[in-house]
Each structure stands twice: as structure tokens, then as C-alpha cells.
Amino acid sequence: MLVLVAVHVLAAVIAPVLVRRWGRRALYLVALAPAATLGWALAHTGTVRSGIPVVETVTWVPQLGLAIALRMDTLSWLMVVLVGGVGALVLAYSARYFRSDDPGLGRFAAVFAAFAGAMLGLVVADDLLLLYVFWELTTVFSYLLIASDPTRRASRRAAMQALLVTTLGGLAMLAGFVMLGQHAGSYRWSEVADNLPGGGYLTVALVLVLLGALSKSAIFPFSFWLPGAMAAPTPVSAYLHAAAMVKAGVFLVALMGPAVADAAPWRPVLLAGGLITMFLGGWAALRQVDLKLLLAYGTVSQLGLLMVVLGAGTRDTALAGAAMVLAHAMFKATLFLVVGVIDHVAGTRDLRELGGLGRRAPALLVVAALAAASMAGLPPMAGFVAKEAAVEAFLHGGTAELIVLAGVVLGSALTVAYTLRFVWGAFADKPGVPATQAEPVRWPFLAPPAVLAVGGLAAGALAPAVDRLLAPYADRYPTGADPGYHLALWHGFTPALALSALAIAGGAGLFLLLHRGRLRPVRLPVDGSWFYDRVVGAVDRAAVELTGATQRGSLPFYLGVILVVLVVLPGGALLAGAPWPQRFKLWDTPLQAVAGAVVLVAAVAAARARRRLTAMILVGVTGYGTALLFILHGAPDLALTQFLVETVTIVMFVLVLRRLPAKFSERPIRASRRGRIALGVAVGLVTAGMAYVAAGARVATPVSVGFPDEAVSYGGGKNVVNVTLVDIRAWDTMGEIAVLVVAATGVASLIFRRSRDLGLRSNIPGVGRSESVRPRWLTTGATTRQQSVILQVVTRLLFHAIVLFSIYLLFSGHNAPGGGFAAGLVAGLALAVRYLAGGRTELNGAAPVDAGLVLGAGLFVALGTGLTAMLLGGEFLQSAVLDLHLPVLGHVHFVTSVFFDVGVYLIVVGLILDILRSLGAEMDRQQETEDVAEARTKELV
Amino acid sequence: MTPNLTYVLVVGVLFAAGVTLLLERSLTRVLMGVVLLGNGANLLLLTGGRAGGPPIVGTTAQEEMSDPLPQAMVLTAIVITLGMTAFLLALAYRSWHLNGHDEVQDDVEDRRIMELADRDEGPGTADNDSPDGEPPQDPAERPVAAAGEPGRAG
């Protein structure tokens, strides 16, 4: 079975290619997928008839107890036959219905095949969760099929309606499944059915499941989406109405009925919903002038009848229901396909414009009449056999059954009436309507509906055979003392036959009354669509109000909200009773107070500064002050890194601030400024309080107590901080260097305005291969105006020394302050110095590579180190210590995590190179271009 | 552990100054606020471990070592702040280049939704019952969308 689903997936994937190649004829090939399904099901007829299900299980997510459990018993077999048979015929029909140059044909073929596959999976799924997955897949694919023409508003609306309604029901159903599955400890329906909960729990679960089934099958109050869905192309409607989608709900009711029919909500909900739907749908069908819409409302009515019969939950009704599913699939598909043919040959499907088509297309009339007879329940069609069975089943019961019986008979009369309206509307000669000019109908176009129509006839004639096939399903209900009903064409002159005759006569009378204008079908004032519009409109409105109230679009507002929460909640907790430590110290060494005072003053001044440059310098001072505090704390690595970062930051600021105005734009209004300061002070107080309390609250031994020993024994290094970075907590570092790569890429993409300019990152005009200025050592390359030759020469002399120093820092970092981050920053600063001295030519001379390449190489090396360790059987990023004796170098102590640090180094260098290229070189270039443009404008003036 | 009042004070002031700048509209100021907050947060993290000698085996006895774990965390945080500073600077420059200033403007889309809410209207995205061919209700959106275009391109 899984193979068959896979075949559909494959068909869906290759369908567009096939259609491009062979046009509409490719649909015959696609039809092979559902045809294979049909063939497979027919091949298993014998097994299934003897009551043995075909089972297939594939493990999927064992942790969730989720398996692809597939099971085909009699009911599933019936559905598989319909899904495959009708699917294949509809596809074959589509090969004539569409034109090869229809733009959406490939997409249609693919989605249709996928839809058939999903439906197949749905009806053979034993696992309820799997069933749900296929259920929602049919929803999605039907959405795509209904919206085949997305340029039409009606199409979009119908698709969205179908999607929303059925998904909502599907979600409710999932909740119901979960309730049942959790109780039973398994999600296999074959097991759940034996372990049902009781009482209110079961009631709630079943109501939820029924919501799914009723919405999918367009039962009142969810009926409205189905008539709208006829915006889809006619073959889609045929499949949707006959064998797929709406039949999913019917299938679910039929599947669960034998186990749960006696539970509280089951029968009342299904009988009431079904009867109401049957009347409303049938009544609405009598009003329609569009043949397709008439059929659509007819389907709604028939679905109501199916729900009534299958929901009644006895052995005989189950048999009648199964037969009805079969009959309905065949006649409804036929009639839709016939409407498609009429639409094609006559150019309209409005029954007010069609006249005399029966005489011009007699073959079409015969096909339609066969199917219509089955729909109206005339002998000897399958529809008659099924309806007889249903009437007979309700005939022997209490008051409730008799009321239902009255409803069924009345519904049948309505069915007869709209069937007559359909046949009359499509084919009859009408006074005042000119005979329709119709093209002749070609046989390949008519063959699929003809096959289905004859199928309806055959199923009626061979009723005893059908009975033997479907009986195993019905026998899942407890059988009474009597042997049970059997499907047959002729039971003798029974009350059921009389009721059938009554329905037919009543229907014919109703049609005549309407036809003569004695009776007018009125439109109901309120239908589901009205509610749907109200609900969707209200949700939209609520979304606008909520978004408007919360998304103010102002960054300070958002930040303010977050910060106020910070002040109120943690601040409130602090006040409410944090364990405030009694003992405190002023400082570890008095020098901390000095450094702290510097930071303090600079921070306050920075917040007040009006000039960008002043603010920048003051912020820098806080940074250097923080570095001092790091030294005094006993953190040389931090201090080193902080110093270097602060310097790079200042370089960056200078590069950008040279382009921005010297002063900040006008001061904000005083009131809001006071507010900002007040919030700032409040946040400062809360944070200070947290710092105080948190430090005092630390009583446990820190986890890092073992780090020094581990660093030496496992990490092979003496600098505990560095070993922590590249070994103990290497995963963190991995994430952080990834962030750096992202930031660097972001900077470049913000500055290089067009993506093709990004190429300039490595090959800036003026230098590089294109202009062959191979920077010669110590000679000035292309020095421009304000650049100092002496400075350039000095930086070139120093450059290599600094780079060498950075490499020393990189490798010594394992045992002394340093490491990849610090070393990379030093190398980056060397590049910055070169750039500042000589502009972008110097930068390119110093680093003639693309920054992206350096970043990528760094990430590659870092990841490669980790993966190599993994491939060698260790953990990701596990390091190994190698002590080697090399001939010249002597004893070498080597730790593999150095490679990881090399990756870090490369990424930091790449980041700074990227910053210099973007914020430096590219901004220079843009400025120069603008200057040139300005000069030209002046000349012209 | 005994709290160190110097740290507490410096952390508090750095956060206060940082938040004050962060709430401004000028991106450069926001950025400086972020840097100040970064320094403050790093110090805050550091106060979680005790002070002492450099955590280098052989240089300092283990009992006297400062706590290495917060240091490792802070170290990467410092470098990430660098990346973030670069990104925000590029953003400020870009904003200046396009709009002639580096102020953070209110979001135009959000403004439009607030106006809809004021007028008690829906988003107008639903495909209503109106017949095909009716012109979509776009004209109301056009002027706002135009206002969202960069004022000064190139």
C-alpha cells in the first residue's frame, strides 16, 4: 500500500515534465497511478471478502510510537476501489477536457495525482495520527485544486473557505484522536476501538472527531464551502464530490461507527445534522440554474443522507450506507463529467440557455439518464438498491427510526425532484429557448462517464455480488436474531418498495409544481456562508485592533515596554524580599575604585554628549576602563581582548562618523527625554540591585572548580580560559563564531549596495589582477593626496612584525594569555593600520583576498576540527594531545584544539577585513563617485 | 560570595547611561547605548565569579585563581559586541545614505494598521462576495506605500 502511495508521489513529481513533453495526453500516463491502485485493490478482493484485512506496517518514529500502519478491510477496500477507479477515469477524462496549452495543466496533473495519493493513504491508514496527516494533505491539495485559477476572486475565496473550514474541523478531530489515543495507549484504530474510554471523556472526544468529519463532508452547519468549491475545474469537482475529500468524512463515520455508535453524541448528532443537510441541500438544488451548482447542492443533500444512514449504526443501515457510498460515487462522478461535456460542446451550463441538447447528443443523454436514474433511486440502478436497503432498515424500529424514515423518504422525493430538474434543464426542448448549437461529442471524452454510468447499472443488476463484498463491513455491527438484510434488486412487494414509489411520485409532483410556477423555492435568509463571512470579518477586525494596539511601530516604545517589564518584575521581586546580603566589601583592591570612577564619569558624560565624536571617545573610555577592571579582577585574557576590541571599535566609528554629521540631530522634546532618563536610572538601579543580590546569593561551589585540572589533563593547556573556549565549552564558541560570520556578511550586504558590487570585496578597482599594481615592498604604490609616505613605509615595516606577533599569540594562547580571538584582533589591527595609512590600495596590498573567503575558511577549519574528532571516534570537537619528537624541532607538545583556534583566528581576521572593506574602502569609493558626479554637475552649470 | 560595591555601582551606572541612549532615535546613539550596555553586562557576568590571580596553571595557585568560567563567557561576548557594533554602524550609515539622517523612523506598515484600527476597518485582504472584475481596494494603500519609499535613493 505504501508503494502505491509512493507511486502517486512519483506521478505527482514527474507529471509537470510529462505534460510539458506530451501535452494533455500525458494525463493518460498520470492516470496509471490511480489505475494501479484500482488494480491492486481488485486483486485483493478475495482476501478482503473473506473478512481478512490486508495489513502493512513500517516503523516511522518509534520514539512517539508512530508507525506507518496501513490496513485494508472491507470498508477501506471499497474506498480504495472508488479512489483509484474514479481517479483514473477522471484523469482520463481530463486528458480530453483540458487543452494542451492550458498554462496550469502541469500543476493540475501534479496536484491531482498527489491528491489521489493522499486520499488513498487516508482510507488505508490504521494509525489515527497517520490518518490525520493524510486528512490534512487532502485539505491542502484540494485547496490547490479549487484555486486552480488564482486570478479569479471567486476561486480564491472558495479555496480559502474550504481550507479554513476543513482545517478547523481537522484540528478539532486531531484533538479528539489524541484523547482517544492517549487513553488507549495506542493510535492504531484497530487497537483504539477495543480500548475506548467512557462517560464524558468519550463524549468530548467523539464530538471533536465529529466536528472534523462533518466539516469535511460539508454537513450542516458547514455545508456552505462545498457549493463554493465548484469554482474548481469540472474534473476536480467530479473527483472531490464523488470519491475524494467529502467522502473522507463519510469514511471516518463509517470507520468508527461500529465501535462508537452507542456512545452518547454519535447518533443524535449524525441523524440531526444529516437530515437538516439533506433538506437544505435538496431544497437549494431546486433553485439553481447552473447545472454544476445544482449537482453541488445535490451532493450536499446526498452527503446528509449518507451521514444519516451510516450514523444510524445498525448492521442493516451500515450495509445500506456502504452500498450508497458506492452508488453515489458512480452517479455523481458521471453527472459532473456530463456537465463538463455539456459545458464544452454547448459553451454554457446554464439550464435557461440550454435547449434540445438531448436530440443533438443522444449518447450523452443516455449516459446522463443512467446516472440520473441511479441518483433518483430508480430500478434497476445501484442507487435504487441502496435506497431500498436504507428504507427497509429504518422501517423496523421505534418512533425515532420512523421519524428518520419519514425524513429519508422526503429527502428522496427532493432528490427525485432535482434530478428531474437536472435532466430537463440539460436536455429537454424548452419553449422559447432556441436549440443549442452543440458540437458532436467525441467518444474518448464521453467514455469515462459512460463507464461509470454502466458501472451503476451493473452494480444494481449484480446486487447479490455487491452484497457479498460489502457484508463483512456490515457484520462488524452486532447482528440481531434475524439473518439480516441482503442487497437485492427485487424483494417482492414490500412496504419499502411502496415508500420508494411514494418518493418517486412525490418528487415528480414537486418538480411539476415548481416547473409550472405553482411553487417557488425561496432562498433561506441565513446560510453558513453568512456566518463564515461574519466570523472571518470579526477575526480580521480583532487582528487589526490587536496589532494596532500592540504594534506601535516605534522602536523606543517597544524597548520601553521591555525595559518597564524588567523594572517592574525583577525589580518588584527584589523589593518584595530578595535575600539582601548583610556583608559587602567596597573593592577587592582600591585601584578598582579608581578605574570604576573613570568608567562612571565617562558613561554619564557619553550619555550627555551632543557631538558624535565626543560621545564616541567617551564610550571608548568606558571600554578601556572596563579593560582595567578586568586586569584588576585577574582576567588578563579579557583585558587583552577588550583593549583590542575597543581599538577596533574606535577605528570603525571613525570610519563611519567621518560621513555622518558632527552633531546628533535635534534633541528630543524635553518631556520624553526626562522619561528616557528616568527609565534609564530605574533600569540601572534594578541591575545594580541584581548584581548585589546575585553575588551574595552565590553559596554553592562553582562548577569551574575542576576546570584547571581538566584543562591540563584533557585540554593539554595551562590557560584555563582559552582551554574553556576551545575545548570545555567549544560548542558555545562554535555558535559565537557563526554569529560573527553572519554579522560580517550583514555589514557587507548593507554597504555594498548591489549584490554584484560584492565582487568588489576582493577585487576593488585600482588594485588587484585587473590593474597589475603589484605592490612592491617599501615603495609607495598609488599614493594619493593627503596620505603620508613616511607613515606608509613605517606601517609596511611594522605590518609583518605585528602579524607575526598575532600568530605567536594564537599558538601561545593555550598556555598564556592570548588565543584565537586576541590574535585575530591583533592581525586585524595590523590591517587597519595599513588601511589608515594608505587607503584601500594599501589594504588590498596587505590582504589580497576576499573577506568572505577568509570567513568561510575559518568556519571550515573550525567545523572540520570538530568533525575530524568525531570521525576518529571521539566527541564533536574533542581534542587530543600529541607529544612528538621531531628531528629538528625536538620535543613538540601539540593539542588538536589549536586547529579550532585557527578557525576562530581566521574568522576574526575575516570580520575585521570585511569591516575595513565595507566601512572603509567601499565607502571611500562611493564618496569618490559622488564627488566626481558633483564636480561634473558644477562644470555643467 | 561577598558583593563588591564598586562593581555594583559601575554596573548600575553603565546600564542607566546605556538605556538612556538606547531609547533615543538616533542610531548612532542607540549604538553607543548598546556598547555601554555590553560593557555593563560583561562586568555583571564577571561579578558572578570571584576575583583573584590570572587563571593560568603554574602562574597562580588554584585557590587564588579567579573564576575562569565567567571569563570565557565574557570573552566571546566582547567579540560579539564588536560584530554587532559593526553591523549597527553599517545600518546607521545606510540609513544616512538613503534618508539623509540616521534616525529610527516609525514602521510605516504598523502605522497603516493603526490607522485601520482607528477607522474600525478590517485589513481588506479577504476576498469578499463582490463579483469578479471589481477593482481591488488598493487606492487607500498607495499613498502610504509611496511614503515608505526611500526619500533619497543613490
Interface residues (C-beta under 8 A of the other chain):
Chain A: R152 R153 A154 R156 R157 M160 D533 V536 G537 D540 R541 A543 V544 E545 T547 G548 A549 Q551 R552 G553 S554 L555 P556 L559 G560 L563 P581 R583 F584 K585 L586 W587 D588 Q592 A593 G596 V599 L600 A603 V604 A606 A607 R612 A615 M616 V619 T622 G623 T626 L629 F630 L632 H633 G634 A635 P636 D637 L638 T641 Q642 V645 V648 T649 M652 F653 V656 L657 R659 L660 F664 S665 P668 R676 I677 L679 G680 V681 V683 G684 L685 T687 A688 M690 A691 Y692 V693 A694 A695 G696 R698 V699 P702 V703 S704 F707 P708 A711 V712 K718 N719 V720 V721 T724 L725 I728 R729 D732 T733 E736 V739 L740 A743 A744 G746 V747 L750 I751 N815 A816 P817 F821 L825 V908 L911 I915 S918 L919 M923 Q926
Chain B: M1 T2 P3 N4 L5 T6 Y7 V8 L9 V10 V11 G12 V13 L14 F15 A16 A17 G18 V19 T20 L21 L22 L23 E24 R25 S26 T28 R29 V30 M32 V35 L36 N39 G40 N42 L43 L44 L46 T47 G48 G49 A51 G52 G53 P54 P55 I56 V57 G58 T59 T60 Q62 M65 S66 D67 P68 L69 Q71 A72 M73 V74 L75 T76 I78 V79 I80 T81 L82 G83 M84 T85 A86 F87 L89 A90 L91 A92 Y93 R94 W96 H97 H101 D102 E103 V104 D106 D107 V108 E109 D110 R111 I113 M114 L116 A117 D118 D120 E121 G122 P123 T125 A126 D127 N128 D129 S130 P131 D132 E134
